[in-house]
Amino acid sequence: MQLNVTKNANLSDLTTQATLQSAVTYQLKTTKKHHVSYKVRAATDNASLGKFSLTKVKVKGQKTTALAFDDDEDDVVYAFRSLNKTHAWGDDVLY
């Protein structure tokens, strides 16, 4: 996982702020409505790292496929295949 920041609205000049690597295991979960999600656990101590699922979100008025991550504590975080300006945090830094 990598977190990049920039002050440019066009997402140029990205600066890496943090990176994380960890060995994990996945457990497939399927609901009765055939919604698929994956429970992720740390390979070392089997601690839960959250739940991942594919979903559609609106970015600039268009539906886009994203990987949703829910750690059961904060808001859901979305990961995209390519960089998408979804929203700004703070006054001048885009995440």
Sequence and secondary structure as in RCSB ss.txt:
>XXXX:A:sequence
MQLNVTKNANLSDLTTQATLQSAVTYQLKTTKKHHVSYKVRAATDNASLGKFSLTKVKVKGQKTTALAFDDDEDD
VVYAFRSLNKTHAWGDDVLY
>XXXX:A:secstr
 EEEEBS TT  S EEEEE    EEEEEEE TT  EEEEEEETTT  EEEEEEEEEEEETTEEEEEEEEE SSS 
 EEE SS     EETTTEE 
